[in-house]
Amino acid sequence: MVYPDVAAFAPDEMELLCQEYLRNNYIDPSDCERLGVKRGLRNADGTGVLAGLTNVSDVVGYEKQPDGSIVPIPGRLIYRGIDIDQLVQEADVHDRFLFEEAVWLLLFGSLPDRAVLDRFDKLLEKHRELPHGFADDMILNSPSPNIMNKMARSVLAMYSYDEHAEDLSLPNMLRQSINLIAELPTMMVNAYMIKRRVYDRCSMYFHLPTPGQSTAEHILSTYRPDQKFTHEEARLLDLCLLVHADHGGGNCSTFTCRVLSSSGTDTYAAISAAIGALKGPKHGGANLKVMHQLDNILQNVSNPADDEELREYLRKIMRREAGDGSGLIYGIGHAVYTLSDPRAQILKHHARHLAYEKGFDREYETLCSIERLAPQVFAEEHRGPKKVCANVDLFSGLIYRMLGISEDLYTPLFAIARVPGWCAHRVEEVLFANRIIRPAYKYLGRTQEYQTLEERTAK
C-alpha cells in the first residue's frame, strides 16, 4: 500500500529490510514443546490455559478426567448460569426478541422482570443517536474501506466526547457500556453508508432511529433503503445477536479486552482493542471466509449433493490444492467445542425456513453437508484423536446473506453482538481481578557483544 502524498518504499529498500529481518529472526515451533511453552496459551491437548476467574459465562465442550485426559461432550454455552438453549426456547415459545434481555443478564447477572426490561429497552433506545456532530466529524469526514476499522476508530473517538472518560467507578463504567451497546449499531450503519459513497460509488441514505424497535429491528430499519423488513427476518437477526453476545473470558477479543482493562485503561481503549482483535479472519472474520469458501465450492463441485464429490473437494481444500490455499475448512473446528457448537445448531435450525423461502436452499444444504462430512475428512487427513465440529461461523454468514446484508457488515454485526460480553468482562476485570495481566515469554535470541559503528563498518 502507498499512502497518498508520501513517498513509497523502493523495491531495493524493501528487499534490504526483509532480508535483514529474515537473516536474524527465526523461532522453531518445536521449541515450544521442548521448553514447555503454552503456544497460543493452549495446553498440549488443545484446551485453554486457565488465566482467570469469571461469573459472566461458561463454554463447555469436554469433560476433564482424573488422569488429565479429556472426553468430548455436546457443547454448551451458558450465560450467567442459564443455558443458551433456554434463552432461545423462550424467544421461540413467546415469539419475542431476546437480545436486550441477554444484555441485561450479562451485565448484571440476573433476569429482568417486565418493568425493568421495558425501562432498559427505553434506555437503549434513547441512546442510539450519536453525540451532536460526531457522525459528521468522526465518520462522514473520515471514511474507511473497512467497517471494523471505522468502528474501532469511532469507539476510540468517543473518549473525546466523554467528560468522565477515565473514571473507573462502577456507575461510570456501566454508563459507558450501555452507551456503546446502544450507539455501535448506529456507528456501523453510518460507517457503511459513507463507505458506499466514497469507495463503492453508490448512493447513501440515512434513517433516524424508530421508537419502539429492538436492536435487530433498528439495524434492519436503518440499513435498508425502504426501512422494510419482516418479523421473521428481525427475529433471525436477533437470534444471531443473542448467540454471539458472549463466549467466555478466554476468546481472543474478550481476552484482549480483559488484558487492556487489567492495565487500568479507559473503556473506549479496551473496547476498541477488542474490535481490532475480532476483525481478524481467525476470529470474527471467519464468517466471511465461510461464504467465500461456499461460493468456491459451488463453482467447482458440479453436484454438491453428491457426498463423495464434495468429500473429495474438502480433501483438496485441506491439502491446499483448492480454496484459498490455507488448508482450512472455514466454519469447522473450535478451541473448546468438540462434538457440537450449540450456536451452530441453533442458527442451522432457525435458518432453514428462510433459506428455502428465499431460494438459498442449495447453499443451506451444502453447508449442512459440509457440517456432516468435514469432521470425517479432518480425521482421515490428520489421523489423530482430535474431534472437530461445525462452529457458529458456518451458518451465520449465510443468514446475513439471506437478509440482504452486505459482506462489509458480517464481522461488524458480530462486534455489535459481542459488546455486551466485552463490557461485562471489563467491569468484572476492573472491579475484582485488580492485577495487570502479564504472562512471560522465553527469550531465545542469541548472545552478542555490542560493536561500535566503526567496528561494524570495518567488517
C-alpha positions in Angstrom: 0.0 0.0 0.0 1.2 3.5 -0.8 -0.1 6.4 1.3 -1.2 9.4 -0.7 1.4 12.2 -0.9 4.0 10.0 0.9 7.0 8.6 -0.9 6.7 4.8 -1.4 9.5 2.4 -0.4 11.7 1.5 -3.4 11.8 -2.3 -4.2 15.5 -2.5 -3.3 14.9 -0.7 0.0 12.1 -3.1 0.9 14.2 -6.1 -0.1 17.0 -5.0 2.2 14.7 -4.6 5.1 13.1 -8.0 4.6 16.4 -9.8 4.1 17.9 -8.3 7.2 14.9 -9.3 9.3 14.8 -12.9 8.0 18.5 -13.3 8.4 18.4 -12.5 12.1 15.0 -13.9 13.1 13.5 -17.4 13.3 11.7 -19.4 16.0 11.3 -23.1 15.6 7.7 -24.1 16.7 9.1 -27.3 18.1 10.9 -25.3 20.8 7.6 -24.6 22.4 7.1 -28.3 23.3 10.8 -28.7 24.3 10.6 -25.7 26.7 7.1 -26.3 28.0 5.7 -23.1 26.4 1.9 -23.0 26.1 1.8 -21.9 22.5 -1.3 -19.7 21.9 -2.0 -20.1 25.7 -3.1 -23.7 24.8 -2.3 -26.9 26.7 -0.9 -29.8 24.8 -4.4 -31.3 24.4 -5.7 -28.1 22.8 -7.6 -26.8 25.8 -7.0 -23.3 27.0 -4.7 -22.4 29.9 -6.6 -21.2 32.9 -5.8 -17.5 33.2 -8.6 -16.1 35.4 -12.0 -16.5 37.0 -15.3 -15.2 35.8 -19.0 -15.2 36.7 -20.1 -13.9 33.3 -20.4 -17.0 31.1 -19.1 -20.5 30.5 -18.2 -22.5 27.4 -18.3 -26.3 27.8 -17.1 -28.8 25.1 -15.4 -31.6 27.0 -15.0 -33.2 30.4 -11.7 -33.4 32.1 -10.9 -36.8 33.6 -8.9 -37.5 36.8 -5.9 -38.6 34.7 -6.0 -35.3 32.8 -7.4 -36.6 29.6 -10.5 -35.0 28.0 -13.7 -36.6 26.9 -15.7 -34.8 24.2 -19.3 -33.9 25.0 -22.0 -32.0 23.3 -21.3 -28.3 23.5 -23.0 -25.9 25.9 -22.9 -22.1 26.1 -24.1 -20.7 29.5 -24.8 -17.0 30.2 -24.8 -16.3 33.9 -25.8 -19.9 34.7 -28.6 -20.0 32.1 -28.1 -22.3 29.0 -28.3 -20.5 25.7 -30.8 -23.2 24.6 -33.2 -22.0 27.3 -33.0 -18.4 26.1 -33.6 -19.4 22.5 -36.6 -21.6 23.6 -38.1 -18.6 25.4 -37.7 -16.5 22.3 -39.4 -19.2 20.2 -42.2 -20.0 22.5 -43.2 -16.4 23.1 -42.1 -15.1 19.6 -40.1 -12.2 21.0 -36.7 -10.5 20.8 -34.3 -11.6 23.5 -31.0 -9.8 22.8 -31.8 -6.9 25.1 -32.7 -9.3 27.9 -29.4 -11.1 27.3 -27.6 -7.8 27.5 -29.1 -7.1 31.0 -28.3 -10.7 32.1 -24.7 -10.5 31.0 -24.1 -7.1 32.5 -25.9 -7.5 35.8 -26.1 -11.3 36.4 -29.9 -11.6 36.8 -33.0 -11.8 34.6 -35.0 -8.6 34.5 -38.7 -8.5 35.2 -41.1 -7.0 32.7 -40.9 -3.5 34.2 -37.1 -3.5 34.4 -36.8 -4.8 30.9 -39.2 -2.2 29.4 -37.3 0.5 31.2 -33.9 -0.9 29.9 -35.3 -1.1 26.3 -36.2 2.6 26.6 -32.8 3.4 27.9 -31.0 1.7 25.0 -33.5 3.3 22.5 -32.8 6.8 24.0 -29.0 6.4 23.5 -28.9 5.1 19.9 -28.3 8.6 18.4 -24.7 9.7 18.4 -23.4 12.9 20.2 -24.0 16.1 18.3 -21.5 16.5 15.5 -20.0 13.0 16.0 -21.3 11.5 12.8 -20.1 14.4 10.7 -16.7 14.9 12.3 -15.7 11.3 13.1 -17.4 9.2 10.5 -18.6 11.1 7.4 -15.4 13.2 7.1 -13.0 10.3 7.5 -14.4 7.2 5.6 -12.7 3.8 5.8 -12.9 0.9 3.3 -13.2 -1.4 6.3 -16.1 -1.0 8.7 -14.5 -2.8 11.6 -11.6 -0.4 11.4 -14.0 2.5 11.3 -16.0 1.2 14.2 -12.8 0.8 16.3 -11.8 4.4 15.5 -15.3 5.6 16.3 -15.3 3.9 19.7 -11.9 5.4 20.4 -13.1 8.8 19.3 -15.9 8.7 21.9 -13.3 9.3 24.5 -13.2 13.0 23.4 -16.9 13.3 23.9 -16.9 11.9 27.4 -16.1 14.3 30.3 -15.5 11.3 32.6 -13.7 9.0 30.1 -11.0 7.9 32.7 -13.4 7.3 35.6 -13.2 3.6 36.5 -16.1 3.7 39.0 -18.9 1.1 38.6 -21.6 3.7 37.8 -19.4 5.3 35.1 -18.3 2.0 33.5 -22.0 0.9 33.3 -22.9 4.2 31.8 -20.2 3.9 29.2 -21.1 0.3 28.5 -24.8 0.9 27.9 -24.0 3.9 25.7 -21.7 1.9 23.5 -24.1 -1.1 23.3 -26.8 1.4 22.1 -24.6 3.5 19.8 -22.5 0.9 18.0 -25.2 -0.1 15.5 -25.7 3.5 14.5 -21.9 3.9 14.1 -21.8 0.7 11.9 -24.6 1.8 9.6 -23.2 5.3 9.2 -19.7 4.0 8.5 -21.2 1.6 5.9 -23.1 4.4 4.2 -20.1 6.7 3.7 -18.1 3.6 2.6 -20.7 3.0 -0.1 -20.5 6.6 -1.3 -16.7 7.0 -1.3 -15.4 3.6 -2.2 -18.3 1.8 -3.9 -19.6 4.9 -5.7 -23.2 4.2 -4.7 -25.8 6.3 -3.1 -26.0 6.6 0.6 -29.1 7.1 2.8 -29.5 7.9 6.5 -32.6 7.0 8.6 -33.2 8.2 12.1 -33.9 5.5 14.8 -37.6 4.5 15.0 -39.1 4.4 18.5 -40.1 1.1 20.0 -37.7 -1.1 17.9 -35.4 -3.8 19.2 -31.7 -3.7 18.3 -32.3 -6.2 15.4 -35.2 -4.1 14.1 -33.2 -0.9 14.4 -30.3 -2.4 12.4 -32.5 -3.6 9.6 -34.6 -0.3 9.6 -31.6 2.0 9.3 -29.7 -0.3 6.9 -32.4 -0.9 4.3 -33.3 2.0 1.9 -37.0 1.4 2.3 -36.7 0.5 6.1 -38.9 -2.5 5.5 -38.4 -6.0 6.9 -40.4 -8.9 8.1 -40.8 -10.1 11.6 -39.1 -13.4 10.8 -36.1 -11.5 9.4 -35.8 -9.4 12.5 -36.2 -12.4 14.8 -33.5 -14.3 12.9 -31.1 -11.3 13.2 -32.0 -11.0 16.9 -31.1 -14.7 17.3 -27.7 -14.1 15.7 -27.1 -11.2 18.1 -28.2 -13.4 21.0 -25.9 -16.4 20.4 -22.9 -14.1 19.7 -23.3 -11.9 22.8 -20.6 -13.6 24.8 -18.3 -16.7 24.7 -16.3 -16.8 27.9 -13.4 -14.8 29.0 -10.7 -16.7 27.0 -11.7 -16.0 23.4 -9.3 -13.7 21.6 -11.3 -10.5 21.6 -12.7 -10.8 25.1 -9.2 -11.7 26.5 -7.9 -8.7 24.6 -10.5 -6.5 26.4 -9.6 -8.0 29.7 -5.8 -7.5 29.2 -6.3 -3.8 28.4 -8.8 -3.4 31.3 -6.3 -5.0 33.7 -3.9 -2.1 33.0 -6.4 0.4 34.2 -7.0 2.0 30.8 -10.3 3.6 29.8 -13.4 1.8 28.4 -13.0 3.2 24.9 -9.4 1.9 24.5 -10.4 -1.5 25.8 -13.5 -2.0 23.6 -11.7 -0.5 20.5 -8.9 -3.1 21.0 -11.4 -5.9 21.3 -12.9 -4.8 18.0 -9.5 -4.9 16.4 -9.0 -8.5 17.7 -12.4 -9.6 16.4 -11.6 -8.2 13.0 -9.1 -11.0 12.3 -10.1 -13.8 9.9 -9.1 -16.4 12.6 -11.7 -14.9 14.9 -14.7 -12.8 13.9 -13.8 -12.5 10.2 -14.3 -16.3 9.8 -18.0 -15.9 8.8 -17.0 -14.1 5.6 -14.3 -16.7 4.9 -17.1 -19.4 5.1 -19.2 -17.6 2.5 -16.2 -17.2 0.1 -15.4 -20.8 0.6 -19.0 -21.8 -0.1 -19.0 -19.8 -3.3 -15.8 -21.5 -4.3 -17.2 -25.0 -3.6 -20.4 -24.3 -5.6 -18.4 -23.1 -8.5 -16.1 -26.2 -8.6 -18.3 -29.0 -7.4 -20.8 -30.0 -10.1 -23.1 -31.7 -7.7 -22.7 -30.7 -4.0 -25.4 -33.1 -3.1 -23.0 -36.0 -4.1 -21.3 -36.8 -0.8 -18.2 -38.4 -2.5 -17.6 -35.4 -4.8 -18.0 -32.9 -2.0 -15.8 -35.0 0.3 -13.1 -35.1 -2.3 -13.1 -31.4 -2.8 -12.9 -30.9 1.0 -9.8 -33.1 0.9 -8.3 -30.9 -1.7 -9.0 -27.8 0.5 -7.3 -29.4 3.4 -4.3 -30.4 1.2 -4.0 -26.8 0.0 -4.9 -28.0 -3.5 -8.2 -26.0 -3.6 -9.8 -23.0 -2.0 -7.6 -20.1 -0.7 -4.6 -22.3 -0.1 -4.8 -22.0 3.7 -5.7 -25.7 4.2 -8.6 -24.7 6.4 -12.2 -25.7 6.1 -13.8 -22.5 7.4 -16.6 -22.9 9.8 -15.2 -26.2 11.1 -13.3 -26.7 14.3 -13.3 -24.8 17.6 -10.9 -24.3 20.6 -13.4 -25.7 23.1 -16.3 -27.4 21.3 -15.6 -30.9 20.2 -18.9 -32.7 19.3 -21.1 -29.7 18.7 -21.3 -26.0 18.9 -24.7 -25.1 20.3 -24.7 -21.8 18.5 -24.2 -23.5 15.1 -27.1 -25.9 15.9 -29.4 -23.0 16.8 -28.6 -21.0 13.7 -28.8 -24.1 11.5 -32.3 -24.9 12.8 -33.7 -21.4 12.6 -32.2 -20.6 9.2 -33.8 -23.4 7.3 -37.2 -22.0 6.7 -35.9 -18.6 5.4 -33.3 -20.4 3.2 -36.0 -22.3 1.4 -38.3 -19.3 1.3 -35.7 -17.0 -0.3 -34.2 -19.6 -2.7 -31.0 -20.3 -0.7 -31.8 -24.0 -0.3 -28.8 -25.1 -2.3 -26.4 -23.1 -0.2 -28.1 -24.2 3.0 -28.0 -27.9 2.1 -24.3 -27.6 1.0 -23.4 -26.2 4.4 -25.3 -29.0 6.1 -23.3 -31.5 4.1 -20.0 -29.7 4.9 -21.0 -29.9 8.6 -21.5 -33.7 8.2 -18.6 -34.5 6.0 -15.8 -32.2 7.2 -15.1 -33.9 10.5 -14.7 -37.2 8.6 -12.2 -35.6 6.2 -10.4 -34.0 9.1 -10.0 -37.3 10.9 -8.7 -39.0 7.7 -6.2 -36.3 6.9 -4.8 -35.7 10.3 -5.2 -39.3 11.7 -5.3 -38.0 15.3 -7.7 -38.2 18.2 -8.8 -34.5 17.9 -12.5 -34.2 17.1 -13.9 -31.2 15.2 -17.4 -29.9 14.6 -19.2 -27.0 12.9 -18.8 -23.7 14.7 -21.1 -20.7 14.7 -19.5 -19.2 11.6 -20.7 -22.0 9.3 -24.2 -20.7 9.2 -24.1 -17.0 10.4 -22.7 -15.7 7.1 -25.5 -17.4 5.1 -28.1 -15.8 7.4 -26.6 -12.3 6.8 -26.6 -13.0 3.0 -30.3 -14.2 3.2 -31.1 -10.9 5.0 -29.6 -9.0 2.1 -26.8 -7.6 4.3 -23.5 -6.6 2.7 -20.4 -8.7 3.3 -18.9 -5.5 4.7 -21.1 -5.9 7.7 -20.8 -9.6 8.5 -18.0 -9.1 11.1 -19.3 -5.7 12.4 -22.6 -7.4 13.3 -20.6 -9.9 15.3 -18.9 -7.0 17.1 -22.3 -5.3 17.9 -23.5 -8.6 19.4 -20.3 -9.1 21.4 -20.1 -5.6 23.0 -22.3 -6.6 26.0 -20.0 -9.5 26.7 -16.9 -7.4 26.4 -18.3 -4.8 28.7 -19.4 -7.4 31.3 -15.9 -8.9 31.4 -14.3 -5.5 31.5 -16.3 -4.4 34.6 -15.5 -7.8 36.3 -11.8 -7.4 35.4 -11.5 -3.9 36.8 -13.5 -4.4 40.0 -12.4 -7.9 41.0 -9.3 -9.1 39.3 -7.3 -6.0 40.1 -4.0 -7.3 38.8 -2.3 -6.5 35.5 -2.2 -9.5 33.1 1.4 -10.2 32.4 2.4 -13.7 31.1 6.0 -14.4 30.3 7.9 -15.2 27.1 11.0 -17.4 26.9 13.9 -15.5 25.3 15.6 -17.5 22.5 17.7 -14.7 21.0 21.4 -15.1 20.6 24.0 -13.5 22.8 26.2 -10.9 21.2 28.6 -8.2 22.2 28.0 -4.6 21.3 30.3 -3.4 18.5 30.9 0.3 17.7 29.8 1.6 14.4 33.4 1.8 13.3 34.0 -1.8 14.1 30.9 -2.9 12.2 31.9 -0.7 9.2 35.4 -2.2 9.2 33.9 -5.7 8.5 
